[in-house]
Amino acid sequence: MNILVIDDNEYTSMAIADYCCMNNISCQEVNNGKKGLCEIQKQEYDVIILDIAMPEFTGLDILSQLNKRGIFNQNIIILTATNMELKDLKTYRELGVRGVIHKPISLIQLDRIVNRMNILNPLLDNKISN
């Protein structure tokens, strides 16, 4: 499994990178939205963990750009420090978001979501190829 972490918070990125290392998961980290969008365009990732509230180029900006460019086949997990309203969750779901983790990050919650993505990816690949 290959994960991209896009977050301006060094503590959060390090916690996710440590989780990945302990679980033999490849992890690439970038610390701002513009670098993250470039990385998504360069390489395909199994899971993208995306902070919604970054300065200058936010997670929502990234989701909007992916949508405009027709890049929909991403498994995106968003990180947020606030409670989201139902309408926001629906909007994020339409933009490809498959999970939400609230900050401060819970590695147990991260593990559950990543494992769910890992199980779903082969199933989706199988459906697409048939």
N, CA and C atoms as a LAMMPS dump frame, in Angstrom:
ITEM: TIMESTEP
0
ITEM: NUMBER OF ATOMS
390
ITEM: BOX BOUNDS ff ff ff
-5.0000000000000000e+02 5.0000000000000000e+02
-5.0000000000000000e+02 5.0000000000000000e+02
-5.0000000000000000e+02 5.0000000000000000e+02
ITEM: ATOMS id mol type element x y z
1 1 1 N 0.848 -1.177 0
2 1 2 C 0 0 0
3 1 3 C 0.889 1.234 0
4 2 1 N 0.437 2.258 -0.693
5 2 2 C 1.194 3.492 -0.86
6 2 3 C 0.307 4.668 -0.441
7 3 1 N 0.75 5.432 0.558
8 3 2 C -0.046 6.529 1.114
9 3 3 C 0.666 7.858 0.9
10 4 1 N -0.116 8.872 0.525
11 4 2 C 0.37 10.249 0.449
12 4 3 C -0.282 11.036 1.577
13 5 1 N 0.541 11.734 2.37
14 5 2 C 0.047 12.589 3.448
15 5 3 C 0.286 14.035 3.043
16 6 1 N -0.792 14.821 3.014
17 6 2 C -0.698 16.246 2.698
18 6 3 C -1.192 17.002 3.924
19 7 1 N -0.259 17.551 4.697
20 7 2 C -0.611 18.234 5.94
21 7 3 C 0.503 19.202 6.309
22 8 1 N 0.126 20.404 6.715
23 8 2 C 1.119 21.403 7.103
24 8 3 C 1.566 21.242 8.552
25 9 1 N 0.925 20.343 9.297
26 9 2 C 1.274 20.114 10.692
27 9 3 C 2.297 18.982 10.782
28 10 1 N 3.5 19.324 11.198
29 10 2 C 4.596 18.355 11.244
30 10 3 C 4.301 17.193 12.198
31 11 1 N 3.673 17.483 13.334
32 11 2 C 3.354 16.43 14.304
33 11 3 C 2.424 15.389 13.685
34 12 1 N 1.385 15.859 13.011
35 12 2 C 0.425 14.942 12.39
36 12 3 C 1.094 14.102 11.318
37 13 1 N 1.877 14.747 10.473
38 13 2 C 2.575 14.022 9.404
39 13 3 C 3.509 12.959 9.969
40 14 1 N 4.238 13.319 11.023
41 14 2 C 5.169 12.363 11.636
42 14 3 C 4.421 11.19 12.267
43 15 1 N 3.285 11.462 12.897
44 15 2 C 2.498 10.389 13.516
45 15 3 C 2.005 9.409 12.454
46 16 1 N 1.538 9.939 11.333
47 16 2 C 1.06 9.07 10.254
48 16 3 C 2.224 8.312 9.629
49 17 1 N 3.355 8.991 9.429
50 17 2 C 4.542 8.328 8.867
51 17 3 C 5.018 7.204 9.785
52 18 1 N 5 7.43 11.101
53 18 2 C 5.389 6.388 12.058
54 18 3 C 4.436 5.198 11.973
55 19 1 N 3.135 5.488 11.879
56 19 2 C 2.138 4.427 11.72
57 19 3 C 2.445 3.606 10.466
58 20 1 N 2.725 4.292 9.368
59 20 2 C 3.025 3.606 8.103
60 20 3 C 4.272 2.738 8.229
61 21 1 N 5.299 3.275 8.852
62 21 2 C 6.547 2.532 9.034
63 21 3 C 6.311 1.255 9.844
64 22 1 N 5.537 1.358 10.916
65 22 2 C 5.252 0.198 11.768
66 22 3 C 4.432 -0.864 11.035
67 23 1 N 3.709 -0.451 9.992
68 23 2 C 2.828 -1.366 9.271
69 23 3 C 3.326 -1.691 7.865
70 24 1 N 4.611 -1.412 7.611
71 24 2 C 5.215 -1.69 6.295
72 24 3 C 4.425 -1.085 5.139
73 25 1 N 4.012 0.164 5.323
74 25 2 C 3.273 0.895 4.303
75 25 3 C 4.173 1.999 3.777
76 26 1 N 4.246 2.119 2.469
77 26 2 C 5.019 3.193 1.854
78 26 3 C 4.289 4.518 2.086
79 27 1 N 5.04 5.544 2.489
80 27 2 C 4.421 6.824 2.836
81 27 3 C 5.241 7.98 2.28
82 28 1 N 4.584 8.869 1.575
83 28 2 C 5.188 10.105 1.067
84 28 3 C 4.502 11.26 1.788
85 29 1 N 5.286 12.216 2.274
86 29 2 C 4.72 13.363 2.99
87 29 3 C 5.032 14.652 2.244
88 30 1 N 4.039 15.529 2.143
89 30 2 C 4.264 16.888 1.649
90 30 3 C 3.583 17.845 2.619
91 31 1 N 4.136 19.053 2.731
92 31 2 C 3.671 19.957 3.784
93 31 3 C 2.805 21.118 3.31
94 32 1 N 2.371 21.104 2.038
95 32 2 C 1.419 22.13 1.612
96 32 3 C 0.573 21.626 0.449
97 33 1 N -0.533 22.312 0.223
98 33 2 C -1.509 21.866 -0.755
99 33 3 C -1.021 21.841 -2.186
100 34 1 N -0.266 22.848 -2.59
101 34 2 C 0.207 22.89 -3.982
102 34 3 C 1.164 21.743 -4.281
103 35 1 N 2.074 21.47 -3.35
104 35 2 C 2.978 20.321 -3.526
105 35 3 C 2.177 19.021 -3.552
106 36 1 N 1.16 18.954 -2.728
107 36 2 C 0.318 17.762 -2.683
108 36 3 C -0.386 17.504 -4.002
109 37 1 N -0.951 18.559 -4.6
110 37 2 C -1.627 18.409 -5.886
111 37 3 C -0.65 17.949 -6.956
112 38 1 N 0.539 18.515 -6.976
113 38 2 C 1.575 18.091 -7.937
114 38 3 C 1.921 16.622 -7.743
115 39 1 N 2.046 16.195 -6.497
116 39 2 C 2.399 14.803 -6.197
117 39 3 C 1.301 13.845 -6.67
118 40 1 N 0.046 14.232 -6.477
119 40 2 C -1.082 13.399 -6.919
120 40 3 C -1.067 13.24 -8.435
121 41 1 N -0.677 14.306 -9.135
122 41 2 C -0.642 14.252 -10.6
123 41 3 C 0.538 13.431 -11.111
124 42 1 N 1.612 13.355 -10.316
125 42 2 C 2.807 12.604 -10.726
126 42 3 C 2.66 11.107 -10.512
127 43 1 N 2.016 10.725 -9.424
128 43 2 C 2.002 9.321 -9.018
129 43 3 C 0.633 8.943 -8.475
130 44 1 N 0.26 7.696 -8.666
131 44 2 C -0.994 7.201 -8.115
132 44 3 C -0.745 6.633 -6.719
133 45 1 N -1.627 6.963 -5.804
134 45 2 C -1.534 6.492 -4.423
135 45 3 C -2.767 5.667 -4.086
136 46 1 N -2.584 4.682 -3.214
137 46 2 C -3.714 3.877 -2.763
138 46 3 C -4.629 4.689 -1.856
139 47 1 N -4.023 5.523 -1.02
140 47 2 C -4.771 6.36 -0.084
141 47 3 C -4.091 7.718 0
142 48 1 N -4.91 8.774 0.023
143 48 2 C -4.412 10.134 0.238
144 48 3 C -5.02 10.631 1.544
145 49 1 N -4.16 11.055 2.461
146 49 2 C -4.611 11.627 3.728
147 49 3 C -4.392 13.126 3.628
148 50 1 N -5.484 13.871 3.691
149 50 2 C -5.489 15.282 3.313
150 50 3 C -6.034 16.163 4.424
151 51 1 N -5.225 17.121 4.864
152 51 2 C -5.679 18.121 5.83
153 51 3 C -6.564 19.124 5.1
154 52 1 N -7.733 19.371 5.629
155 52 2 C -8.657 20.31 4.99
156 52 3 C -8.225 21.754 5.217
157 53 1 N -7.718 22.085 6.409
158 53 2 C -7.424 23.474 6.767
159 53 3 C -5.933 23.77 6.7
160 54 1 N -5.433 23.987 5.486
161 54 2 C -4.036 24.402 5.307
162 54 3 C -4.044 25.834 4.782
163 55 1 N -2.995 26.596 5.076
164 55 2 C -2.934 27.963 4.557
165 55 3 C -2.716 27.974 3.043
166 56 1 N -3.131 29.035 2.419
167 56 2 C -2.938 29.307 0.989
168 56 3 C -3.722 28.375 0.076
169 57 1 N -3.412 27.095 0.048
170 57 2 C -4.061 26.138 -0.847
171 57 3 C -4.596 25.007 0.023
172 58 1 N -5.896 25.036 0.286
173 58 2 C -6.505 24.146 1.274
174 58 3 C -6.79 22.756 0.711
175 59 1 N -7.196 21.882 1.601
176 59 2 C -7.616 20.557 1.171
177 59 3 C -8.813 20.618 0.243
178 60 1 N -9.737 21.542 0.513
179 60 2 C -10.892 21.708 -0.373
180 60 3 C -10.449 22.182 -1.756
181 61 1 N -9.427 23.044 -1.805
182 61 2 C -8.871 23.468 -3.097
183 61 3 C -8.34 22.262 -3.877
184 62 1 N -7.653 21.367 -3.181
185 62 2 C -7.122 20.161 -3.832
186 62 3 C -8.271 19.307 -4.356
187 63 1 N -9.275 19.074 -3.526
188 63 2 C -10.422 18.268 -3.951
189 63 3 C -11.107 18.879 -5.165
190 64 1 N -11.27 20.192 -5.156
191 64 2 C -11.899 20.875 -6.294
192 64 3 C -11.071 20.725 -7.559
193 65 1 N -9.75 20.862 -7.442
194 65 2 C -8.866 20.714 -8.609
195 65 3 C -8.895 19.285 -9.15
196 66 1 N -8.894 18.308 -8.276
197 66 2 C -8.978 16.916 -8.718
198 66 3 C -10.286 16.681 -9.468
199 67 1 N -11.362 17.245 -8.936
200 67 2 C -12.672 17.115 -9.563
201 67 3 C -12.675 17.764 -10.95
202 68 1 N -12.121 18.965 -11.054
203 68 2 C -12.057 19.673 -12.344
204 68 3 C -11.239 18.904 -13.372
205 69 1 N -10.215 18.218 -12.907
206 69 2 C -9.317 17.49 -13.815
207 69 3 C -9.775 16.057 -14.071
208 70 1 N -10.909 15.703 -13.496
209 70 2 C -11.458 14.373 -13.731
210 70 3 C -10.727 13.255 -13.02
211 71 1 N -10.058 13.581 -11.929
212 71 2 C -9.335 12.565 -11.154
213 71 3 C -10.243 12.155 -9.995
214 72 1 N -10.973 11.057 -10.192
215 72 2 C -11.964 10.63 -9.205
216 72 3 C -11.621 9.325 -8.515
217 73 1 N -10.634 8.607 -9.009
218 73 2 C -10.388 7.259 -8.502
219 73 3 C -9.447 7.235 -7.302
220 74 1 N -9.494 8.254 -6.486
221 74 2 C -8.625 8.325 -5.317
222 74 3 C -9.401 7.925 -4.066
223 75 1 N -8.737 7.27 -3.146
224 75 2 C -9.281 7.016 -1.817
225 75 3 C -8.73 8.105 -0.918
226 76 1 N -9.574 9.061 -0.586
227 76 2 C -9.119 10.226 0.167
228 76 3 C -9.706 10.191 1.573
229 77 1 N -8.826 10.383 2.542
230 77 2 C -9.216 10.53 3.938
231 77 3 C -8.892 11.971 4.311
232 78 1 N -9.867 12.689 4.86
233 78 2 C -9.581 14.066 5.252
234 78 3 C -9.339 14.151 6.754
235 79 1 N -8.48 15.103 7.103
236 79 2 C -8.177 15.42 8.497
237 79 3 C -8.818 16.761 8.812
238 80 1 N -9.471 16.857 9.946
239 80 2 C -10.095 18.109 10.325
240 80 3 C -10.026 18.293 11.838
241 81 1 N -9.933 19.543 12.254
242 81 2 C -9.915 19.861 13.681
243 81 3 C -11.294 20.309 14.159
244 82 1 N -12.246 20.417 13.232
245 82 2 C -13.585 20.887 13.584
246 82 3 C -14.623 19.812 13.287
247 83 1 N -15.776 19.966 13.91
248 83 2 C -16.894 19.076 13.584
249 83 3 C -17.516 19.548 12.281
250 84 1 N -17.835 18.613 11.42
251 84 2 C -18.405 18.955 10.124
252 84 3 C -19.916 18.789 10.161
253 85 1 N -20.569 19.657 9.395
254 85 2 C -22.007 19.522 9.241
255 85 3 C -22.291 18.466 8.186
256 86 1 N -23.49 17.927 8.217
257 86 2 C -23.881 16.878 7.286
258 86 3 C -23.735 17.33 5.836
259 87 1 N -24.093 18.582 5.539
260 87 2 C -23.979 19.071 4.154
261 87 3 C -22.516 19.106 3.702
262 88 1 N -21.603 19.432 4.628
263 88 2 C -20.175 19.421 4.29
264 88 3 C -19.706 18.006 3.988
265 89 1 N -20.152 17.056 4.805
266 89 2 C -19.774 15.66 4.58
267 89 3 C -20.267 15.167 3.227
268 90 1 N -21.482 15.562 2.853
269 90 2 C -22.023 15.165 1.544
270 90 3 C -21.186 15.759 0.42
271 91 1 N -20.792 17.019 0.564
272 91 2 C -19.951 17.673 -0.446
273 91 3 C -18.621 16.951 -0.572
274 92 1 N -17.998 16.651 0.542
275 92 2 C -16.712 15.951 0.515
276 92 3 C -16.852 14.56 -0.098
277 93 1 N -17.924 13.868 0.231
278 93 2 C -18.165 12.528 -0.329
279 93 3 C -18.254 12.613 -1.858
280 94 1 N -18.952 13.629 -2.365
281 94 2 C -19.079 13.819 -3.814
282 94 3 C -17.733 14.113 -4.465
283 95 1 N -16.796 14.659 -3.705
284 95 2 C -15.468 14.992 -4.228
285 95 3 C -14.455 13.863 -4.014
286 96 1 N -14.91 12.697 -3.571
287 96 2 C -14.019 11.539 -3.479
288 96 3 C -13.56 11.158 -2.09
289 97 1 N -14.022 11.855 -1.075
290 97 2 C -13.596 11.559 0.294
291 97 3 C -14.254 10.266 0.774
292 98 1 N -13.436 9.383 1.329
293 98 2 C -13.923 8.085 1.797
294 98 3 C -13.85 7.93 3.313
295 99 1 N -13.274 8.914 3.998
296 99 2 C -13.186 8.833 5.449
297 99 3 C -12.79 10.163 6.052
298 100 1 N -13.119 10.338 7.321
299 100 2 C -12.787 11.564 8.055
300 100 3 C -12.115 11.168 9.365
301 101 1 N -11.006 11.823 9.657
302 101 2 C -10.327 11.648 10.941
303 101 3 C -10.229 13.02 11.594
304 102 1 N -10.67 13.092 12.847
305 102 2 C -10.605 14.354 13.575
306 102 3 C -9.261 14.477 14.282
307 103 1 N -8.741 15.695 14.285
308 103 2 C -7.507 15.988 15.011
309 103 3 C -7.861 16.313 16.452
310 104 1 N -7.031 15.992 17.419
311 104 2 C -5.755 15.314 17.236
312 104 3 C -5.986 13.894 16.733
313 105 1 N -5.078 13.444 15.906
314 105 2 C -5.244 12.187 15.186
315 105 3 C -5.24 10.994 16.132
316 106 1 N -6.146 10.075 15.867
317 106 2 C -6.204 8.808 16.596
318 106 3 C -5.649 7.726 15.677
319 107 1 N -4.553 7.104 16.087
320 107 2 C -3.963 6.058 15.251
321 107 3 C -4.876 4.841 15.144
322 108 1 N -5.724 4.637 16.135
323 108 2 C -6.694 3.539 16.057
324 108 3 C -7.695 3.822 14.944
325 109 1 N -8.19 5.058 14.895
326 109 2 C -9.128 5.428 13.835
327 109 3 C -8.442 5.376 12.471
328 110 1 N -7.22 5.856 12.396
329 110 2 C -6.454 5.798 11.148
330 110 3 C -6.302 4.349 10.695
331 111 1 N -5.958 3.469 11.612
332 111 2 C -5.776 2.056 11.289
333 111 3 C -7.061 1.444 10.732
334 112 1 N -8.186 1.745 11.357
335 112 2 C -9.47 1.209 10.874
336 112 3 C -9.757 1.664 9.449
337 113 1 N -9.569 2.949 9.195
338 113 2 C -9.882 3.482 7.868
339 113 3 C -8.914 2.944 6.824
340 114 1 N -7.631 2.93 7.13
341 114 2 C -6.636 2.432 6.169
342 114 3 C -6.883 0.957 5.866
343 115 1 N -7.195 0.171 6.886
344 115 2 C -7.486 -1.246 6.655
345 115 3 C -8.729 -1.424 5.796
346 116 1 N -9.723 -0.591 6.014
347 116 2 C -10.923 -0.647 5.175
348 116 3 C -10.565 -0.337 3.726
349 117 1 N -9.712 0.658 3.502
350 117 2 C -9.281 1.006 2.141
351 117 3 C -8.5 -0.146 1.521
352 118 1 N -7.657 -0.781 2.307
353 118 2 C -6.83 -1.882 1.817
354 118 3 C -7.698 -3.066 1.389
355 119 1 N -8.781 -3.293 2.093
356 119 2 C -9.706 -4.37 1.736
357 119 3 C -10.496 -3.996 0.491
358 120 1 N -10.92 -2.745 0.389
359 120 2 C -11.752 -2.317 -0.733
360 120 3 C -10.989 -2.229 -2.041
361 121 1 N -9.722 -1.823 -2.01
362 121 2 C -8.966 -1.644 -3.255
363 121 3 C -8.95 -2.888 -4.131
364 122 1 N -8.596 -4.079 -3.623
365 122 2 C -8.61 -5.262 -4.491
366 122 3 C -10.01 -5.578 -5.022
367 123 1 N -11.039 -5.344 -4.204
368 123 2 C -12.404 -5.593 -4.657
369 123 3 C -12.776 -4.665 -5.799
370 124 1 N -12.419 -3.387 -5.672
371 124 2 C -12.714 -2.429 -6.736
372 124 3 C -11.918 -2.749 -7.985
373 125 1 N -10.646 -3.097 -7.828
374 125 2 C -9.816 -3.457 -8.983
375 125 3 C -10.414 -4.65 -9.715
376 126 1 N -10.907 -5.624 -8.954
377 126 2 C -11.498 -6.815 -9.549
378 126 3 C -12.767 -6.466 -10.327
379 127 1 N -13.607 -5.587 -9.772
380 127 2 C -14.831 -5.174 -10.457
381 127 3 C -14.513 -4.433 -11.747
382 128 1 N -13.507 -3.571 -11.707
383 128 2 C -13.145 -2.777 -12.876
384 128 3 C -12.613 -3.674 -13.98
385 129 1 N -11.82 -4.679 -13.634
386 129 2 C -11.213 -5.533 -14.655
387 129 3 C -12.206 -6.538 -15.241
388 130 1 N -13.317 -6.799 -14.562
389 130 2 C -14.317 -7.759 -15.069
390 130 3 C -15.322 -7.124 -15.96
